[in-house]
Amino acid sequence: MSALNRSIEDIRAEFPGLSDGWASLDGAAGTQVPTAVIEGITAALRDGMANVHGPFAASERSTAIVEEARCAVADLVNGVPEGVVLGPNMTTLTFHIADALSAGWSEGDEIVVTSLDHDANIRPWVIAAGRAGATVRWAEFDPETGELPAQRFDEAIGERTKLVAVTAASNAIGSRPDVRAVADRAHAAGALIYVDGVHATPHVSTDMRALGADFYVFSTYKLFGPHAGALVADPALLERVRPAKLAPAADEVPDRFERGTPAFELLAGITAAVDWLAGLSDAGGSRRERLLAALAAVEAYLAGLLREALVGLAGIECVRVLPAPARRTSTLSFVVESHTPLAVAEHLAQRRVSVWNGDNYAYELMSRFGLQDSGGAVRASLVLYNTAADVQRLLDAVSELE
């Protein structure tokens, strides 16, 4: 099995944001960043930048930053640089591509969304379908198990289906659907599949081709990187899509999908974050191969922490953990009897434990669990820099509410 090349304590020491002593269990909302990423962003700002494709040094530096970021993202998810669209975050990119794709939809066409997804992979498609007169169909997850069986798509997908949107991992309960099985069903009907990889990408190795994803999208600030995002697709597919853009803006793929001047320093941070992840493994080979080894080790480490958290919470009588299948990431949501999720989060904050509460934009999921009116749930999300001590602090603080 692959192993990390340094201890978790050594890794933690690379994160200045952890020096405040809090147990940071809020990674699903955004991770802290290592010094290497901070230095990558700082170097870009210090060395000087300009807009791209100019015949002078500052512009050449920006052009190189963009190209390097595309290559880094492609290596991370097994795409190609020519198919990497860079942007501010997954939500913005998804609204943008939904606007472009829906221009070809008409009344009677159908799109499929799921109740497991973050609203950023639901609402843009629902809005776009409404504008085009298309019908929205739902694939429902099972609130008893937290699973989203691929068979749930059999009735939702039909001969008029244009697109299926599905998450690679729930940001609320961690469930990881069988995306490949869903993609096969979508492709058999002639539909595209759009995969939200925001929550999966920091926890497991990603191969968008093996998943069958036509579009794979994620945000790098959930991945020890800066506040930015990327959408990855086959360049030939992007060639068929015509987004709204300014008349003088580049018409080539992928540039025509990127509105306005990007934050070049943050794109430098994307490359730094991917390189930092690859550097967690001593495996040889390409950056892609080193990333696969490193993320396999990350997944194994986090599985152990998740087991500790689940066993500990199961032993607290007043706690109910929302169900999720065995195939999941290290994120869980729970409710505490006689306490609102906000009150629990505030109590944990007094103990210097960071968690989120509410629906966490898993709006439909919390509705299916019947929790929207009572304030949603408390979410603890474990990432690489978390430790058994962090988990114990969570358990101790929750136990005080019994």
N, C-alpha and C positions, 0 to 999 in steps of 0.2 A: 504494500500500500504506500502511496506517496506520503511524504512527511514534510512539514514546514522546516525550513532550514535555520530557524531560531525560535527561542521560547516565546510564549505569549507575553511574558513580562518584558522581554526585549522589544517585541512588536509594540506593546503599549507605550513604551518609552519614546517611540517615534511619533506619538500623537500629542502635540501640545495641548489640545483641547481637553485631554483627559486629566490634566494636572490639577483640576479643581477638586478632585476627590469624589465626584459624584459617580454613582453607578449608572452609566449611560445606557439604558435599555430602550432607547428610542430610535434605533438604527433604521427602522422601516420608514421613518419620516425624513431621514437624512443622517448620514454618518459624519463623524469627525474626519479630518484629513491628516495624513502623515506629513512630516516635514518635507519629504521629497516633492509632494504636490505643491506645498506652499512655495518651495524654492523654484519649482518649474514655472509657476505663475509669476513670481517676483522677477525671475530672469527675463521673461518676455517683456514685462513692463520696463525693466531697467535698461535692456538693450535697445529698446525703441522699435516701434512698429508703425506701419502705415497701411492703407488699403492694399489689396492684393493686385498682382500682375503689373506692377509698375517697374520701370527700368532703373531702380535705385535700391540701395541696400536695405532700408527699412521696409520697403514693400516686399522685397525678396524674402526677408525674414518672416513676414506675415504669410506669404504664400507657402513657405515651407512648413509653418506651424499648422496650417489647414491640411496640407497633404499628410503630414505626420499624424495628425489626429484621425484622419480617415483610415490610415493604415492601422493605427492602434485599435480602433473600434472594429475593423474588419477582422483582425487577429483575435479579438476577444470573443466574437460571436460566430466566427467562420463565415464571414461574408467576403465581399471584395471591396477595395477602397472606392472604386468607381460607383458603387451603389450605396455609399454612406452619405446620408443627409444630416448635417449638423444643425442644432437649434438650441433654444433655451431650456426645453424640458419636454417630457413625453406628452403632456397635455396639449401644449401649443402645437407640437408636430402633428398630433393626431387630429386636432381640429383642422389643421391646414390640409392634411391628406384627405380627410373626410369631405371637405369642401370640393377638392379637385375630383375625387372619384365619383361623388354623387352627381356631378354635372352630366354623367352618362347614364344616370338612373331615370326611370319613368314610372308612372302609375302601374301597379301590378308587380313591379320588382320587389324583392324581399331582401332584408338583411337579418342576420342572427346575432344576438348578443346574449350574455349570460348573467345570471343573478349572483355569480361568484365574483365578478370583476369589480375593480376600482371604477368609480364613475367616469374616469377619463377614458375608459375603453367601452363606455356605454353611451353617455350623453352626446358626444360628438356624432355618433352614428344615428342615434334617435333623432337628433335635430336635423341632420342631413337627410334622413329618410323622410321626415315630415315635409321638408322643403321640396323634395322631389316627388312626393306622393307615393313613396314606397311603403311597404308594410314591414313592421318590426316584429320578429318572432323571438321567443325566449327559450333558451336552454336552461332549465332550473337545476341548481345543485340540491342535494339532499340535506336538509337541516339536521336530520338524525345522525348522519355520519360525517358531514362536511365534504363529501365527495361530489364531484361533477362527472358522472360516468359518460363516456363517449356516446353511449346509446341514447342519451337524452337529446342528442342532436339529430337522431334519425327522423323524428317527426318534424323538427324545426326546419331542417334543410329540404328544399324542394327544387324543382326545375327552374324556378324564377329567382333563386337565391343568387345575389351578386357578391355578398361578402359575409364572412363569419368572423366575429371578433371574440377572442378568448384570451384569458390570462395564462401565463406559464406558471404562476404561483399567486395565490391570494395574499394580498397585503394585510389581511385581517386575521386569518386563521392558518395561513401557510400552505393550504392544499395545493397540490401540483397535479392538475389534470393531465391526461394522456393527450398531449397536444398533437402528436403524430396521428393518432387515431381520428381526432377531430379533423385534422388537415386532409387526411385521405377521404373522409366523407365530403368535405367541402369541394375538393378537387374533382371527385367523381361527379359532382353536380355542376361543374364548370365555374365554381365560385372561388374567390380569393379568400385567403385567411390572414388576418391581422393579429399578431401576437404581442400582448403587453408583457415585456420582459423586465419591467422595473424591479419587481420584488424578487424574481428568480435569479437575475444576473449576479448579484453579490454573493449568493449562497451556493450555487452549483455551476459547474462548467456548462457552457452554452454552445450548441451547434445548431444554428438556425436551419441549416440544410437538412440535418437529420430530423428536426422537428417538422419539416415541411412548410415552414413559415414563408409566405410571400412577402410579408412585411414583419420585421421584428424591431421593436422600439423600446427604449429604456432611458432613464435619467442617470447621469453619472454622479450626482450628489448622493445617491443611495449606495455608491460603489467606491467610497473613500476619495471621491473626486470633487470637482467644482460644480456649481449650479449650472449645468448644461445638459443636453440630451442628444440622442442620435436615433435616427430611423435608418434601417438597413434593408435593402431589397435588391433583386437582380436588376442591373442597369437596363436590361432590355424591357423589364416591366415598367421601370420609371420612364422610359422613352415613350410609353403609351399614355402617360398621364400628363395633362396640361394644367398646371396650377396657375392661379392668378398671380401676376407679377408686374413689375414696372417695365415700361417699354424698353428702356436702355439696359435693363438688367440682363445678365448672361442667360442664354437660352439652352446651354448645354446641361446634361445630366451629370452630376446631381445638383449643380449650382443653381439651376432655375427654381429649386424648391426652398432655397435659403433666402429669406426676405431680409433686406437691409444688411448693414455691416455687422458682422458678428463680434463678439467679445473675444478677440484673438488670444488674450492672456488666459482666458478660461479654456480655450481649445488646447493651449499648451499644457494646462492642468490635466486635461483628459489623457494626453499621452503620458504624462508623468504618473498618473494613477494606474494606467494599464501596465506601464513598466514596473511600477512598485509591486503590483500584484504578481507579475511574472517573476520578480526577484524574490518572492517568498519560497521558491523551490530551487534546488540545486540540480534539477533535471537538465539534461543537455538538450540540444536541438534548437529549433526555432522559437520565437517568442510565443507563438501559438502552442507549441508543445509544452513550454514551461508554464503557460497559463493553465493548461489542462491539468498538469501535475499539481500546481499550487491550489487550484480551486477544488480538486478532489480532496486534498488535505484539509482545506477549510471546511468542506461539507462534513467530513468525518469528525472534526473537532466540534463543530456546532451541533451535530447529532447527539453527542455526549452531554453537552450543556442543556439541550432541550429535554433530554430524559430526566436530568436532575430537576429542572423546573417543573415538569409535568408531575413527577412523583411527589415533589414537595407540595405543590398546590392541591393535589388529590388528597393529601393528608390534612388539609385545613377544611373543617366542616362547612364553613360559611361560604366557600368558594365553589363556583361552577365554571369550569373551563369549557368554552365553546368547542364542539367536536370538530376533529379534523382527522383525515386518514393517516396511515403510517407514512405514505409518500408525501412529504411536506417539507417546508423550510422551518427554520428555528424561530418562528413567530407564533405567538398564541394570544388569544383574547379571553378574558374571563369577567365574570360579574361576582360581586360580593353581596351576600344577603344583607338587606337593611341599610345598604350604603349605595349612594349613586356613584356611577363611574367617576364623575368629577370629584366627589368627596374622597374617593379612594386615591385618585391621582394626586390630590392636594396633600393627603396624609403621607403618601410616598415621597412627595417632594420635600416635606418636612424632615424626612429621613435621608434626604439627598439621594433619592432614587428617581431617575427620569423615565416616565412612561407617558403614553398618550391615552386619551379617553375620548369617547364619542363614537361616531360611525367611521372615522378615519377615511372618509370618502368611499368606504364600502357600503354605500347607501342602501342598495338593494339587498345585500347580504344581511345587514342588520334588520331590515324590514322583515325578511323571511324568518329570522330568529325571533321576531316580535319584540325587538329591543329599541326601536327608534324612539318611541314615546317615553321610554324610561332612561334615555341618555346614552344608549349604545353600550359599549363595554370598555374595559381597561385593556390596553394592548402593551405587551412586553415583547420586544423584538431583539434577538441576540445576534450579534455580528462578531467578526473575528477578534476584535479587541476586548470582548467581554470574557469574564472569568467565572469560575465556580463561586468565588467570593461575591461577585455581583449578584449571582442567582440567589445566594444565601441571604443577602441583604434584602432582596425582593421578598423572599419567603418570610423572613423575620418581621418585616414591616407589615405585610398582609396579615400575618398571624395576630398582630396586635388588635386587629379589627374583629376578632372572634367574640 
